[in-house]
């Protein structure tokens, strides 16, 4: 009787089958099965930058055009209703005293009187920070601060100014011209006024405007041996602008 513990002869040994199919002869690289497949997350593309559409630009442009048209119409209507105009300045009197000159300086006192007329029917005018100056040719000679004042509609005001020059430097060439004019009996001066003005109509107040007044080549009659003189040829209209 054959011993059951001894292997049977004549039969090949059974092949070993790995539970994961990795037995010998299969060429498997991993003893515990193939690695799971790798998955890589692809980042989502960034959202495109926000850009306003053309319709927004069209709406904005149309709105600005409408506002400009409305503003222009309001200005035209206001002008037609109020008919604003600049005040008128006229040099009424001028007197010169204590005139003396040296080789490089001029001393004198000028007293000026202006007539200021507000011709507006619906707008009053307030004058602030008035500053008056006097020039000979293109050289500054004297200046003075004037008192502020208010003008109602269709009204007229007299504005007085006193200007003094005490040994004010003057170019020798201009001093020579002044001496020649004095020998002919008259000296030409330029008078200037600058004022901060505001116009008002009822509760409507318009923006402040800088008003400039210039009286060019004002003739002052002075005898050749005198130190005083007066305005020649009566009142003179002055140029006014803003």
KANORPE-V462044 format. One record per backbone hydrogen bond with DSSP energy under -0.5 kcal/mol. NH is the residue of the N-H (numbers start at 0). CO is the residue of the C=O. E is the energy in kcal/mol with one decimal. If there is no record, write none. Layout:
NH | CO | E
NH | CO | E
This chain:
5 | 2 | -1.0
16 | 14 | -0.5
17 | 15 | -0.7
20 | 17 | -2.1
25 | 22 | -1.6
32 | 29 | -0.9
42 | 40 | -0.6
55 | 52 | -0.8
56 | 52 | -1.3
57 | 53 | -2.3
58 | 54 | -2.3
59 | 55 | -2.6
60 | 56 | -2.8
61 | 57 | -2.5
62 | 58 | -2.3
63 | 59 | -2.4
64 | 60 | -2.2
65 | 61 | -2.2
66 | 62 | -2.4
67 | 63 | -2.4
68 | 64 | -2.3
69 | 65 | -2.6
70 | 66 | -2.8
71 | 67 | -2.5
72 | 68 | -2.5
73 | 69 | -2.3
74 | 70 | -2.2
75 | 71 | -2.3
76 | 72 | -2.6
77 | 73 | -2.6
78 | 74 | -2.5
79 | 75 | -2.5
80 | 76 | -2.1
81 | 77 | -3.0
82 | 78 | -2.3
87 | 116 | -2.6
89 | 114 | -1.6
90 | 235 | -2.9
91 | 89 | -0.7
91 | 112 | -2.9
92 | 112 | -1.5
94 | 110 | -2.0
95 | 228 | -3.3
96 | 108 | -2.3
98 | 226 | -2.4
99 | 106 | -2.4
101 | 104 | -2.3
105 | 167 | -2.2
106 | 99 | -2.7
107 | 164 | -1.9
108 | 96 | -2.4
109 | 162 | -3.2
110 | 94 | -2.3
111 | 109 | -0.5
111 | 160 | -3.2
112 | 92 | -2.2
113 | 158 | -3.5
114 | 89 | -3.0
115 | 113 | -0.6
115 | 156 | -3.6
116 | 87 | -2.5
117 | 154 | -2.7
118 | 116 | -0.8
123 | 199 | -2.8
124 | 150 | -2.5
125 | 197 | -2.2
126 | 148 | -3.0
127 | 125 | -0.5
127 | 195 | -3.2
129 | 145 | -0.5
130 | 193 | -2.4
131 | 143 | -3.0
132 | 191 | -2.6
133 | 141 | -2.6
134 | 189 | -2.6
135 | 138 | -2.4
136 | 134 | -0.5
138 | 135 | -2.4
140 | 133 | -2.6
141 | 133 | -1.4
143 | 131 | -2.4
145 | 129 | -2.0
148 | 126 | -1.3
150 | 124 | -3.4
153 | 119 | -1.5
154 | 117 | -1.0
154 | 151 | -0.7
156 | 115 | -3.1
158 | 113 | -3.0
158 | 156 | -0.5
159 | 157 | -0.5
160 | 111 | -2.5
162 | 109 | -2.7
163 | 142 | -0.5
164 | 107 | -3.0
166 | 164 | -0.6
167 | 105 | -2.5
169 | 103 | -2.4
174 | 170 | -2.4
175 | 171 | -2.0
176 | 172 | -1.9
177 | 173 | -2.7
178 | 174 | -2.2
179 | 175 | -1.8
180 | 176 | -2.5
181 | 177 | -2.6
182 | 178 | -1.8
183 | 179 | -1.2
184 | 180 | -0.6
184 | 181 | -1.0
185 | 180 | -1.7
186 | 219 | -2.3
188 | 186 | -0.5
188 | 217 | -2.3
189 | 134 | -2.6
190 | 214 | -2.1
191 | 132 | -2.6
192 | 212 | -2.4
193 | 130 | -2.5
194 | 210 | -2.5
195 | 127 | -3.0
196 | 194 | -0.7
196 | 208 | -3.4
197 | 125 | -1.8
199 | 123 | -2.1
200 | 203 | -2.8
203 | 200 | -2.3
204 | 202 | -0.5
205 | 198 | -2.6
208 | 196 | -3.2
210 | 194 | -3.5
210 | 208 | -0.7
211 | 240 | -3.0
212 | 192 | -3.0
213 | 238 | -2.4
214 | 190 | -3.2
215 | 213 | -0.6
217 | 188 | -3.9
218 | 216 | -0.6
219 | 186 | -2.3
220 | 218 | -0.5
220 | 229 | -2.8
221 | 184 | -1.4
221 | 219 | -0.5
222 | 227 | -0.5
225 | 222 | -1.7
228 | 95 | -2.2
229 | 220 | -1.1
230 | 93 | -1.7
231 | 218 | -2.5
235 | 90 | -2.0
237 | 88 | -2.2
238 | 213 | -2.8
240 | 211 | -2.0
